[in-house]
Amino acid sequence: PGLICPHYDRIQSNGVPRLVDFDQMMKRHSSELGIGIDHNAALLISGSDFRVLSIAGQSGSVPDSLGDTFFEESSGLPGVWIKYVDVDGRVLSKVVPSSGKVEELMQRIQDPAFISLDNKVGIAKKENPGPDDGQLEPLEPKLFP
């Protein structure tokens, strides 16, 4: 589960930056992890590994120093951002490293109270019985150091 925003560093036809709309969407789905992918970047997933690809010579939202400050003017490098909503309702962002393990991208829920299940989960469980009782184990939160 999660939300993806392609062309994350672009302005929409209504004049609103996509990242602004994406942050609002993140607030409406606060239990989800978000991934913002710049126009000139891609997130390649191969098995348990990922790589961030970008077009050389093109601009994006990631600062050269790999800080966590978005470049609204697309004056940085093309890249990928990981986003989540903290317990105070703030949308936080981190630059995704150039490579790593896919599990590092996954959100780790510490408090199951933050998990909102789709209203069709009960139907899916009924149609797909199994040993899992549907309870989710809380995991320690982990985002890039």
C-alpha positions as CSV (number, residue, x, y, z in Angstrom):
1,P,0.0,0.0,0.0
2,G,1.0,3.5,-0.6
3,L,0.7,6.6,-2.8
4,I,2.8,7.5,-5.8
5,C,3.1,11.0,-7.4
6,P,4.9,11.0,-10.8
7,H,6.1,14.4,-12.1
8,Y,6.4,15.4,-8.4
9,D,8.5,18.5,-9.2
10,R,6.1,19.9,-11.9
11,I,3.4,22.5,-11.9
12,Q,-0.1,21.3,-12.9
13,S,-2.2,22.9,-15.6
14,N,-4.2,24.7,-12.8
15,G,-0.9,26.4,-11.6
16,V,-0.7,24.3,-8.4
17,P,2.6,22.4,-7.8
18,R,2.0,18.7,-7.8
19,L,3.8,18.4,-4.5
20,V,1.2,20.7,-2.9
21,D,-1.7,18.5,-4.0
22,F,0.3,15.4,-3.1
23,D,0.8,16.7,0.5
24,Q,-2.9,17.3,0.8
25,M,-3.6,13.7,-0.4
26,M,-1.1,12.4,2.1
27,K,-3.0,14.2,4.9
28,R,-6.2,12.6,3.8
29,H,-4.5,9.1,3.8
30,S,-2.2,9.6,6.8
31,S,-1.5,5.9,7.3
32,E,0.0,5.6,3.9
33,L,3.6,6.0,2.7
34,G,4.0,8.4,-0.2
35,I,6.7,8.4,-3.0
36,G,7.2,11.5,-5.1
37,I,9.1,10.8,-8.4
38,D,10.5,13.8,-10.3
39,H,9.7,14.3,-13.9
40,N,13.2,13.3,-15.0
41,A,13.6,10.4,-12.6
42,A,12.5,6.8,-12.1
43,L,12.4,4.3,-9.3
44,L,13.6,1.0,-10.5
45,I,12.7,-2.0,-8.4
46,S,14.4,-5.3,-9.1
47,G,13.6,-8.1,-6.7
48,S,14.5,-6.9,-3.2
49,D,16.7,-4.0,-4.5
50,F,15.8,-0.5,-5.8
51,R,17.7,2.2,-7.7
52,V,16.9,5.8,-8.5
53,L,17.5,6.6,-12.1
54,S,17.7,10.0,-13.6
55,I,18.4,11.7,-16.9
56,A,21.8,13.3,-17.0
57,G,21.8,17.1,-17.5
58,Q,18.2,17.5,-16.5
59,S,16.8,19.4,-13.5
60,G,14.8,18.2,-10.5
61,S,13.9,18.9,-6.9
62,V,16.7,17.2,-5.1
63,P,19.6,19.5,-3.8
64,D,23.1,18.4,-4.8
65,S,24.0,17.8,-1.2
66,L,21.1,15.3,-0.8
67,G,19.5,17.4,2.0
68,D,15.8,17.3,2.6
69,T,14.8,20.7,1.2
70,F,12.7,20.6,-1.9
71,F,13.8,22.9,-4.8
72,E,10.6,24.3,-6.1
73,E,12.2,25.9,-9.1
74,S,13.5,22.4,-10.2
75,S,17.1,23.8,-9.9
76,G,18.4,20.6,-8.3
77,L,18.9,17.1,-9.5
78,P,16.1,14.7,-10.6
79,G,15.3,12.3,-7.8
80,V,12.7,10.5,-5.6
81,W,11.2,11.5,-2.2
82,I,9.6,9.4,0.4
83,K,6.8,11.1,2.4
84,Y,4.8,10.2,5.5
85,V,2.5,12.0,8.0
86,D,3.7,12.2,11.5
87,V,1.5,11.9,14.6
88,D,1.0,15.7,14.6
89,G,-0.4,15.6,11.1
90,R,2.7,17.1,9.4
91,V,3.8,15.7,6.1
92,L,7.5,14.9,6.3
93,S,9.8,14.2,3.3
94,K,13.2,12.5,2.9
95,V,15.3,12.1,-0.2
96,V,15.4,8.4,-1.3
97,P,19.1,7.2,-1.6
98,S,20.4,6.3,-5.0
99,S,20.1,2.6,-4.2
100,G,19.1,0.2,-1.4
101,K,16.7,-2.5,-0.3
102,V,13.0,-2.2,-1.1
103,E,12.1,-3.0,2.5
104,E,13.9,0.3,3.4
105,L,11.2,2.1,1.4
106,M,8.3,0.5,3.2
107,Q,6.4,2.2,6.0
108,R,6.7,0.6,9.4
109,I,3.6,1.2,11.5
110,Q,4.3,1.4,15.2
111,D,0.8,2.0,16.4
112,P,-2.0,0.0,14.6
113,A,-4.4,2.8,15.5
114,F,-2.9,4.7,12.5
115,I,-3.9,1.9,10.1
116,S,-7.1,2.6,8.2
117,L,-8.5,-0.5,6.5
118,D,-10.5,-0.4,3.3
119,N,-14.2,-1.1,3.9
120,K,-13.9,-4.2,1.6
121,V,-11.2,-5.9,3.8
122,G,-13.9,-8.0,5.5
123,I,-15.2,-9.3,2.1
124,A,-11.7,-10.1,1.0
125,K,-10.9,-12.0,4.2
126,K,-14.2,-14.0,3.8
127,E,-13.4,-14.9,0.2
128,N,-9.7,-15.7,1.0
129,P,-9.7,-17.6,4.3
130,G,-6.3,-18.5,5.8
131,P,-4.4,-18.9,9.0
132,D,-3.8,-15.1,9.3
133,D,-6.3,-13.5,11.7
134,G,-5.8,-10.2,10.0
135,Q,-4.0,-8.6,13.0
136,L,-1.0,-6.5,12.1
137,E,2.1,-6.6,14.2
138,P,3.4,-3.2,15.2
139,L,6.9,-2.7,13.8
140,E,9.5,-0.1,14.8
141,P,9.3,2.9,12.5
142,K,12.3,3.1,10.2
143,L,13.0,5.7,7.6
144,F,16.4,6.6,6.2
145,P,18.9,7.7,8.9
